[in-house]
């Protein structure tokens, strides 16, 4: 076959120009620099620009020193416009339906004119440090809602099941005009205190018939919960959900009344069938009315700020310690001494701290 008659025959393309318009290239650089300036970030975030909000959160989560400096400047400028939302923490074991519940709850809130930001934390692998970050794919309807913003973040090494920079992300979301912030935790049942220390309302999702109803009498995460919602209460599971509700109610009444003067409640719901989602909203509104009238809401926020001040100091001291070149050198030596049985962990630690 003649090559020119082949369907695979290629024609000569347009030749590359010998020169580039330097003026245009410089303009692009100047515009890009301007777009990424702190002033531009703050202006766009306050206008509710989701793109700039996402970029700012990326800066907050970055470990790059320059990024951290810019993020801190943005946070300082946005802080006067924050603290005007309701912060809700939602946790539960994997498979309880957190993402489905949050989507149904979020859609209910946006239908009432609220702006909802979901800070969903995906568990990071302890082996390869990676995260799937698949929450956006699980909340297909909410992710397309113009009044909703979903930001999945890796939990990293945070024991609290929350990304280390979640609190800063809350400030940015509030400055962007979101009046309801939902934090979805990893839900591993460990160190959920961190979540409790940054939200106004702490919601625990449970499953009926999972064999853990009696776990309600144990201290821990149940004690921190402001409410328990038994999810997937539909179909054949309705009866089990009602039984679980009675069990959890009994367990909650064993605890003394909280400082908030709020008696934690137990509700049944089905996120999949959109059943009783409005009841959850009404319950949270009742909680806010009580805690704001007795000033507990403000007191709790002040306590949380103090907690995070001390936590930040502890984290900074830890970072300074491990980033010290002398410590790094001596730490390696002490580890070798430990392996050879020449010292104990406690004596080695004491020597390093004395440096």
TORKOL-4160 file (C-alpha; in steps of 0.2 Angstrom, whole numbers, padded with zeros to 4 digits, m for minus):
355
<pt num="1" X="0000" Y="0000" Z="0000"/>
<pt num="2" X="0006" Y="0017" Z="m0004"/>
<pt num="3" X="0011" Y="0026" Z="0012"/>
<pt num="4" X="0002" Y="0042" Z="0007"/>
<pt num="5" X="m0014" Y="0033" Z="0005"/>
<pt num="6" X="m0013" Y="0025" Z="0023"/>
<pt num="7" X="m0025" Y="0031" Z="0036"/>
<pt num="8" X="m0010" Y="0032" Z="0047"/>
<pt num="9" X="m0001" Y="0044" Z="0037"/>
<pt num="10" X="0005" Y="0060" Z="0047"/>
<pt num="11" X="0005" Y="0077" Z="0040"/>
<pt num="12" X="0019" Y="0089" Z="0045"/>
<pt num="13" X="0014" Y="0099" Z="0060"/>
<pt num="14" X="0016" Y="0118" Z="0064"/>
<pt num="15" X="0034" Y="0122" Z="0067"/>
<pt num="16" X="0039" Y="0129" Z="0085"/>
<pt num="17" X="0042" Y="0148" Z="0085"/>
<pt num="18" X="0060" Y="0153" Z="0087"/>
<pt num="19" X="0056" Y="0167" Z="0099"/>
<pt num="20" X="0044" Y="0169" Z="0114"/>
<pt num="21" X="0036" Y="0184" Z="0119"/>
<pt num="22" X="0046" Y="0189" Z="0134"/>
<pt num="23" X="0033" Y="0203" Z="0139"/>
<pt num="24" X="0019" Y="0190" Z="0140"/>
<pt num="25" X="0029" Y="0178" Z="0150"/>
<pt num="26" X="0033" Y="0191" Z="0163"/>
<pt num="27" X="0015" Y="0196" Z="0164"/>
<pt num="28" X="0010" Y="0178" Z="0168"/>
<pt num="29" X="0023" Y="0177" Z="0182"/>
<pt num="30" X="0017" Y="0194" Z="0189"/>
<pt num="31" X="m0001" Y="0189" Z="0189"/>
<pt num="32" X="0003" Y="0172" Z="0196"/>
<pt num="33" X="0013" Y="0180" Z="0210"/>
<pt num="34" X="m0001" Y="0192" Z="0214"/>
<pt num="35" X="m0014" Y="0179" Z="0214"/>
<pt num="36" X="m0004" Y="0169" Z="0227"/>
<pt num="37" X="m0001" Y="0184" Z="0238"/>
<pt num="38" X="m0007" Y="0184" Z="0256"/>
<pt num="39" X="m0019" Y="0199" Z="0252"/>
<pt num="40" X="m0027" Y="0190" Z="0237"/>
<pt num="41" X="m0029" Y="0174" Z="0247"/>
<pt num="42" X="m0038" Y="0183" Z="0261"/>
<pt num="43" X="m0049" Y="0193" Z="0250"/>
<pt num="44" X="m0054" Y="0178" Z="0240"/>
<pt num="45" X="m0057" Y="0167" Z="0255"/>
<pt num="46" X="m0068" Y="0181" Z="0263"/>
<pt num="47" X="m0078" Y="0181" Z="0247"/>
<pt num="48" X="m0081" Y="0163" Z="0248"/>
<pt num="49" X="m0070" Y="0157" Z="0234"/>
<pt num="50" X="m0068" Y="0138" Z="0236"/>
<pt num="51" X="m0053" Y="0137" Z="0225"/>
<pt num="52" X="m0043" Y="0149" Z="0236"/>
<pt num="53" X="m0050" Y="0141" Z="0252"/>
<pt num="54" X="m0043" Y="0124" Z="0246"/>
<pt num="55" X="m0026" Y="0131" Z="0242"/>
<pt num="56" X="m0025" Y="0139" Z="0259"/>
<pt num="57" X="m0029" Y="0123" Z="0268"/>
<pt num="58" X="m0016" Y="0115" Z="0257"/>
<pt num="59" X="m0003" Y="0128" Z="0263"/>
<pt num="60" X="m0009" Y="0125" Z="0281"/>
<pt num="61" X="m0006" Y="0106" Z="0279"/>
<pt num="62" X="0011" Y="0108" Z="0271"/>
<pt num="63" X="0027" Y="0105" Z="0280"/>
<pt num="64" X="0036" Y="0117" Z="0269"/>
<pt num="65" X="0043" Y="0132" Z="0280"/>
<pt num="66" X="0038" Y="0145" Z="0267"/>
<pt num="67" X="0021" Y="0138" Z="0265"/>
<pt num="68" X="0019" Y="0137" Z="0284"/>
<pt num="69" X="0024" Y="0156" Z="0285"/>
<pt num="70" X="0011" Y="0161" Z="0272"/>
<pt num="71" X="m0002" Y="0150" Z="0280"/>
<pt num="72" X="0001" Y="0158" Z="0297"/>
<pt num="73" X="m0001" Y="0175" Z="0289"/>
<pt num="74" X="m0017" Y="0170" Z="0281"/>
<pt num="75" X="m0024" Y="0163" Z="0297"/>
<pt num="76" X="m0020" Y="0179" Z="0307"/>
<pt num="77" X="m0029" Y="0189" Z="0294"/>
<pt num="78" X="m0044" Y="0177" Z="0293"/>
<pt num="79" X="m0046" Y="0175" Z="0312"/>
<pt num="80" X="m0057" Y="0191" Z="0315"/>
<pt num="81" X="m0070" Y="0183" Z="0303"/>
<pt num="82" X="m0070" Y="0166" Z="0311"/>
<pt num="83" X="m0079" Y="0159" Z="0327"/>
<pt num="84" X="m0096" Y="0161" Z="0319"/>
<pt num="85" X="m0101" Y="0143" Z="0315"/>
<pt num="86" X="m0107" Y="0128" Z="0324"/>
<pt num="87" X="m0094" Y="0114" Z="0325"/>
<pt num="88" X="m0100" Y="0096" Z="0325"/>
<pt num="89" X="m0089" Y="0081" Z="0327"/>
<pt num="90" X="m0096" Y="0065" Z="0321"/>
<pt num="91" X="m0087" Y="0048" Z="0324"/>
<pt num="92" X="m0091" Y="0030" Z="0324"/>
<pt num="93" X="m0083" Y="0013" Z="0320"/>
<pt num="94" X="m0079" Y="0010" Z="0301"/>
<pt num="95" X="m0094" Y="0004" Z="0293"/>
<pt num="96" X="m0107" Y="0013" Z="0304"/>
<pt num="97" X="m0111" Y="0024" Z="0289"/>
<pt num="98" X="m0103" Y="0040" Z="0294"/>
<pt num="99" X="m0101" Y="0047" Z="0276"/>
<pt num="100" X="m0119" Y="0042" Z="0271"/>
<pt num="101" X="m0125" Y="0051" Z="0287"/>
<pt num="102" X="m0115" Y="0066" Z="0284"/>
<pt num="103" X="m0121" Y="0068" Z="0266"/>
<pt num="104" X="m0139" Y="0066" Z="0271"/>
<pt num="105" X="m0137" Y="0078" Z="0286"/>
<pt num="106" X="m0127" Y="0090" Z="0275"/>
<pt num="107" X="m0140" Y="0090" Z="0262"/>
<pt num="108" X="m0154" Y="0094" Z="0275"/>
<pt num="109" X="m0144" Y="0109" Z="0282"/>
<pt num="110" X="m0140" Y="0116" Z="0264"/>
<pt num="111" X="m0159" Y="0114" Z="0260"/>
<pt num="112" X="m0162" Y="0126" Z="0274"/>
<pt num="113" X="m0150" Y="0139" Z="0267"/>
<pt num="114" X="m0135" Y="0134" Z="0278"/>
<pt num="115" X="m0117" Y="0133" Z="0271"/>
<pt num="116" X="m0109" Y="0117" Z="0276"/>
<pt num="117" X="m0090" Y="0113" Z="0277"/>
<pt num="118" X="m0085" Y="0094" Z="0279"/>
<pt num="119" X="m0068" Y="0091" Z="0285"/>
<pt num="120" X="m0067" Y="0072" Z="0283"/>
<pt num="121" X="m0051" Y="0064" Z="0289"/>
<pt num="122" X="m0045" Y="0048" Z="0281"/>
<pt num="123" X="m0034" Y="0036" Z="0290"/>
<pt num="124" X="m0016" Y="0035" Z="0285"/>
<pt num="125" X="m0007" Y="0019" Z="0283"/>
<pt num="126" X="0005" Y="0016" Z="0297"/>
<pt num="127" X="0016" Y="0006" Z="0284"/>
<pt num="128" X="0017" Y="0017" Z="0269"/>
<pt num="129" X="0009" Y="0033" Z="0276"/>
<pt num="130" X="m0003" Y="0034" Z="0262"/>
<pt num="131" X="m0022" Y="0039" Z="0262"/>
<pt num="132" X="m0036" Y="0035" Z="0250"/>
<pt num="133" X="m0045" Y="0051" Z="0253"/>
<pt num="134" X="m0061" Y="0044" Z="0246"/>
<pt num="135" X="m0074" Y="0054" Z="0255"/>
<pt num="136" X="m0079" Y="0065" Z="0240"/>
<pt num="137" X="m0083" Y="0049" Z="0230"/>
<pt num="138" X="m0094" Y="0043" Z="0244"/>
<pt num="139" X="m0104" Y="0059" Z="0245"/>
<pt num="140" X="m0109" Y="0061" Z="0227"/>
<pt num="141" X="m0124" Y="0072" Z="0230"/>
<pt num="142" X="m0116" Y="0084" Z="0243"/>
<pt num="143" X="m0100" Y="0087" Z="0233"/>
<pt num="144" X="m0110" Y="0095" Z="0219"/>
<pt num="145" X="m0120" Y="0106" Z="0231"/>
<pt num="146" X="m0115" Y="0124" Z="0229"/>
<pt num="147" X="m0117" Y="0127" Z="0248"/>
<pt num="148" X="m0106" Y="0113" Z="0253"/>
<pt num="149" X="m0087" Y="0111" Z="0254"/>
<pt num="150" X="m0079" Y="0094" Z="0257"/>
<pt num="151" X="m0061" Y="0093" Z="0261"/>
<pt num="152" X="m0053" Y="0076" Z="0264"/>
<pt num="153" X="m0037" Y="0076" Z="0273"/>
<pt num="154" X="m0025" Y="0062" Z="0279"/>
<pt num="155" X="m0024" Y="0059" Z="0297"/>
<pt num="156" X="m0006" Y="0056" Z="0297"/>
<pt num="157" X="0002" Y="0052" Z="0314"/>
<pt num="158" X="m0012" Y="0061" Z="0324"/>
<pt num="159" X="m0018" Y="0049" Z="0338"/>
<pt num="160" X="m0034" Y="0059" Z="0339"/>
<pt num="161" X="m0040" Y="0053" Z="0323"/>
<pt num="162" X="m0040" Y="0071" Z="0316"/>
<pt num="163" X="m0027" Y="0079" Z="0304"/>
<pt num="164" X="m0015" Y="0090" Z="0314"/>
<pt num="165" X="m0021" Y="0105" Z="0305"/>
<pt num="166" X="m0039" Y="0103" Z="0306"/>
<pt num="167" X="m0042" Y="0117" Z="0319"/>
<pt num="168" X="m0033" Y="0129" Z="0307"/>
<pt num="169" X="m0044" Y="0123" Z="0293"/>
<pt num="170" X="m0060" Y="0127" Z="0303"/>
<pt num="171" X="m0054" Y="0145" Z="0305"/>
<pt num="172" X="m0052" Y="0146" Z="0286"/>
<pt num="173" X="m0069" Y="0138" Z="0282"/>
<pt num="174" X="m0078" Y="0150" Z="0295"/>
<pt num="175" X="m0069" Y="0165" Z="0287"/>
<pt num="176" X="m0076" Y="0159" Z="0270"/>
<pt num="177" X="m0094" Y="0160" Z="0276"/>
<pt num="178" X="m0097" Y="0142" Z="0281"/>
<pt num="179" X="m0109" Y="0142" Z="0297"/>
<pt num="180" X="m0109" Y="0123" Z="0300"/>
<pt num="181" X="m0092" Y="0114" Z="0301"/>
<pt num="182" X="m0093" Y="0095" Z="0302"/>
<pt num="183" X="m0078" Y="0085" Z="0307"/>
<pt num="184" X="m0078" Y="0067" Z="0302"/>
<pt num="185" X="m0066" Y="0057" Z="0312"/>
<pt num="186" X="m0056" Y="0041" Z="0308"/>
<pt num="187" X="m0067" Y="0032" Z="0321"/>
<pt num="188" X="m0055" Y="0020" Z="0328"/>
<pt num="189" X="m0061" Y="0023" Z="0345"/>
<pt num="190" X="m0045" Y="0029" Z="0352"/>
<pt num="191" X="m0040" Y="0047" Z="0358"/>
<pt num="192" X="m0056" Y="0054" Z="0351"/>
<pt num="193" X="m0053" Y="0068" Z="0365"/>
<pt num="194" X="m0044" Y="0078" Z="0351"/>
<pt num="195" X="m0060" Y="0079" Z="0341"/>
<pt num="196" X="m0070" Y="0083" Z="0357"/>
<pt num="197" X="m0058" Y="0098" Z="0360"/>
<pt num="198" X="m0062" Y="0107" Z="0344"/>
<pt num="199" X="m0081" Y="0105" Z="0342"/>
<pt num="200" X="m0096" Y="0112" Z="0350"/>
<pt num="201" X="m0107" Y="0096" Z="0348"/>
<pt num="202" X="m0100" Y="0078" Z="0348"/>
<pt num="203" X="m0111" Y="0065" Z="0340"/>
<pt num="204" X="m0107" Y="0046" Z="0341"/>
<pt num="205" X="m0115" Y="0035" Z="0327"/>
<pt num="206" X="m0119" Y="0017" Z="0332"/>
<pt num="207" X="m0125" Y="0001" Z="0324"/>
<pt num="208" X="m0140" Y="m0009" Z="0331"/>
<pt num="209" X="m0137" Y="m0028" Z="0333"/>
<pt num="210" X="m0118" Y="m0026" Z="0333"/>
<pt num="211" X="m0116" Y="m0034" Z="0350"/>
<pt num="212" X="m0109" Y="m0018" Z="0358"/>
<pt num="213" X="m0124" Y="m0011" Z="0366"/>
<pt num="214" X="m0118" Y="m0015" Z="0383"/>
<pt num="215" X="m0102" Y="m0005" Z="0379"/>
<pt num="216" X="m0112" Y="0010" Z="0383"/>
<pt num="217" X="m0109" Y="0008" Z="0402"/>
<pt num="218" X="m0090" Y="0009" Z="0400"/>
<pt num="219" X="m0082" Y="0026" Z="0402"/>
<pt num="220" X="m0073" Y="0034" Z="0387"/>
<pt num="221" X="m0080" Y="0039" Z="0371"/>
<pt num="222" X="m0099" Y="0037" Z="0377"/>
<pt num="223" X="m0095" Y="0048" Z="0391"/>
<pt num="224" X="m0089" Y="0062" Z="0379"/>
<pt num="225" X="m0104" Y="0060" Z="0367"/>
<pt num="226" X="m0118" Y="0074" Z="0367"/>
<pt num="227" X="m0129" Y="0062" Z="0358"/>
<pt num="228" X="m0129" Y="0045" Z="0351"/>
<pt num="229" X="m0138" Y="0041" Z="0334"/>
<pt num="230" X="m0141" Y="0023" Z="0330"/>
<pt num="231" X="m0139" Y="0023" Z="0311"/>
<pt num="232" X="m0146" Y="0011" Z="0298"/>
<pt num="233" X="m0163" Y="0009" Z="0308"/>
<pt num="234" X="m0173" Y="0004" Z="0293"/>
<pt num="235" X="m0180" Y="m0012" Z="0286"/>
<pt num="236" X="m0178" Y="m0028" Z="0297"/>
<pt num="237" X="m0166" Y="m0018" Z="0308"/>
<pt num="238" X="m0179" Y="m0006" Z="0315"/>
<pt num="239" X="m0183" Y="m0018" Z="0330"/>
<pt num="240" X="m0165" Y="m0020" Z="0334"/>
<pt num="241" X="m0162" Y="m0001" Z="0333"/>
<pt num="242" X="m0177" Y="0002" Z="0346"/>
<pt num="243" X="m0169" Y="m0011" Z="0358"/>
<pt num="244" X="m0152" Y="m0003" Z="0356"/>
<pt num="245" X="m0160" Y="0015" Z="0360"/>
<pt num="246" X="m0167" Y="0009" Z="0376"/>
<pt num="247" X="m0150" Y="0001" Z="0381"/>
<pt num="248" X="m0140" Y="0016" Z="0377"/>
<pt num="249" X="m0152" Y="0028" Z="0386"/>
<pt num="250" X="m0150" Y="0017" Z="0402"/>
<pt num="251" X="m0131" Y="0018" Z="0400"/>
<pt num="252" X="m0131" Y="0037" Z="0398"/>
<pt num="253" X="m0142" Y="0040" Z="0413"/>
<pt num="254" X="m0128" Y="0032" Z="0424"/>
<pt num="255" X="m0117" Y="0046" Z="0421"/>
<pt num="256" X="m0119" Y="0063" Z="0431"/>
<pt num="257" X="m0126" Y="0078" Z="0423"/>
<pt num="258" X="m0114" Y="0087" Z="0412"/>
<pt num="259" X="m0107" Y="0104" Z="0415"/>
<pt num="260" X="m0117" Y="0110" Z="0400"/>
<pt num="261" X="m0133" Y="0105" Z="0409"/>
<pt num="262" X="m0137" Y="0095" Z="0394"/>
<pt num="263" X="m0144" Y="0077" Z="0396"/>
<pt num="264" X="m0137" Y="0067" Z="0381"/>
<pt num="265" X="m0150" Y="0059" Z="0370"/>
<pt num="266" X="m0151" Y="0044" Z="0359"/>
<pt num="267" X="m0160" Y="0044" Z="0342"/>
<pt num="268" X="m0163" Y="0031" Z="0329"/>
<pt num="269" X="m0160" Y="0036" Z="0310"/>
<pt num="270" X="m0158" Y="0030" Z="0293"/>
<pt num="271" X="m0146" Y="0040" Z="0282"/>
<pt num="272" X="m0150" Y="0029" Z="0267"/>
<pt num="273" X="m0168" Y="0032" Z="0269"/>
<pt num="274" X="m0167" Y="0050" Z="0275"/>
<pt num="275" X="m0177" Y="0045" Z="0291"/>
<pt num="276" X="m0176" Y="0056" Z="0307"/>
<pt num="277" X="m0161" Y="0067" Z="0300"/>
<pt num="278" X="m0172" Y="0082" Z="0304"/>
<pt num="279" X="m0174" Y="0076" Z="0322"/>
<pt num="280" X="m0155" Y="0076" Z="0323"/>
<pt num="281" X="m0155" Y="0094" Z="0317"/>
<pt num="282" X="m0168" Y="0099" Z="0330"/>
<pt num="283" X="m0159" Y="0090" Z="0344"/>
<pt num="284" X="m0143" Y="0100" Z="0340"/>
<pt num="285" X="m0153" Y="0116" Z="0339"/>
<pt num="286" X="m0160" Y="0112" Z="0357"/>
<pt num="287" X="m0142" Y="0109" Z="0363"/>
<pt num="288" X="m0136" Y="0126" Z="0357"/>
<pt num="289" X="m0151" Y="0135" Z="0364"/>
<pt num="290" X="m0147" Y="0128" Z="0381"/>
<pt num="291" X="m0128" Y="0130" Z="0381"/>
<pt num="292" X="m0128" Y="0147" Z="0374"/>
<pt num="293" X="m0141" Y="0153" Z="0387"/>
<pt num="294" X="m0131" Y="0147" Z="0402"/>
<pt num="295" X="m0115" Y="0153" Z="0394"/>
<pt num="296" X="m0107" Y="0135" Z="0393"/>
<pt num="297" X="m0105" Y="0137" Z="0374"/>
<pt num="298" X="m0093" Y="0152" Z="0376"/>
<pt num="299" X="m0084" Y="0144" Z="0391"/>
<pt num="300" X="m0081" Y="0128" Z="0382"/>
<pt num="301" X="m0073" Y="0138" Z="0367"/>
<pt num="302" X="m0062" Y="0147" Z="0379"/>
<pt num="303" X="m0056" Y="0131" Z="0387"/>
<pt num="304" X="m0053" Y="0124" Z="0369"/>
<pt num="305" X="m0042" Y="0139" Z="0365"/>
<pt num="306" X="m0032" Y="0136" Z="0380"/>
<pt num="307" X="m0030" Y="0117" Z="0376"/>
<pt num="308" X="m0024" Y="0121" Z="0359"/>
<pt num="309" X="m0012" Y="0134" Z="0365"/>
<pt num="310" X="m0004" Y="0121" Z="0377"/>
<pt num="311" X="m0004" Y="0108" Z="0363"/>
<pt num="312" X="0004" Y="0119" Z="0351"/>
<pt num="313" X="0018" Y="0124" Z="0363"/>
<pt num="314" X="0021" Y="0105" Z="0367"/>
<pt num="315" X="0021" Y="0101" Z="0348"/>
<pt num="316" X="0033" Y="0115" Z="0345"/>
<pt num="317" X="0045" Y="0110" Z="0359"/>
<pt num="318" X="0045" Y="0092" Z="0352"/>
<pt num="319" X="0049" Y="0098" Z="0334"/>
<pt num="320" X="0063" Y="0109" Z="0341"/>
<pt num="321" X="0070" Y="0095" Z="0350"/>
<pt num="322" X="0070" Y="0082" Z="0336"/>
<pt num="323" X="0076" Y="0095" Z="0323"/>
<pt num="324" X="0091" Y="0100" Z="0334"/>
<pt num="325" X="0107" Y="0093" Z="0325"/>
<pt num="326" X="0116" Y="0089" Z="0341"/>
<pt num="327" X="0101" Y="0079" Z="0347"/>
<pt num="328" X="0100" Y="0069" Z="0331"/>
<pt num="329" X="0118" Y="0065" Z="0332"/>
<pt num="330" X="0117" Y="0060" Z="0350"/>
<pt num="331" X="0100" Y="0051" Z="0348"/>
<pt num="332" X="0108" Y="0039" Z="0336"/>
<pt num="333" X="0122" Y="0035" Z="0348"/>
<pt num="334" X="0110" Y="0032" Z="0362"/>
<pt num="335" X="0100" Y="0020" Z="0351"/>
<pt num="336" X="0116" Y="0010" Z="0348"/>
<pt num="337" X="0120" Y="0009" Z="0366"/>
<pt num="338" X="0102" Y="0003" Z="0370"/>
<pt num="339" X="0104" Y="m0011" Z="0357"/>
<pt num="340" X="0121" Y="m0016" Z="0365"/>
<pt num="341" X="0113" Y="m0016" Z="0383"/>
<pt num="342" X="0125" Y="m0001" Z="0389"/>
<pt num="343" X="0110" Y="0010" Z="0395"/>
<pt num="344" X="0092" Y="0010" Z="0399"/>
<pt num="345" X="0078" Y="0020" Z="0389"/>
<pt num="346" X="0076" Y="0031" Z="0404"/>
<pt num="347" X="0094" Y="0036" Z="0407"/>
<pt num="348" X="0096" Y="0039" Z="0388"/>
<pt num="349" X="0081" Y="0050" Z="0388"/>
<pt num="350" X="0088" Y="0060" Z="0403"/>
<pt num="351" X="0105" Y="0063" Z="0395"/>
<pt num="352" X="0097" Y="0069" Z="0378"/>
<pt num="353" X="0085" Y="0081" Z="0387"/>
<pt num="354" X="0099" Y="0088" Z="0398"/>
<pt num="355" X="0107" Y="0093" Z="0381"/>
